[in-house]
């Protein structure tokens, strides 16, 4: 995975990463521009599911993307939030 350096706009490279949880990683990046050499840490997190797993882990609770939810699921979520 790559990101763009916020300083010189060159590509950065992920040097390593550490799992923080089932849905979060701490990643270390380095700019590919030797004149810049900016390095930084980014947290990568799964925010929602586009398609639910066929083998779901009950301990992982990720919402389904709004565009993929059925009307019934949207109503259930609304009721949970407003009850």
ABEGO torsion letter per residue (X at the ends): XBBBBAAAGBBBBBABBBBABAABBBBBBBBABAAAGBBBBBBBBBABBABBBABBBAABBBBBBAAABBAAAAAAAAAAAAX
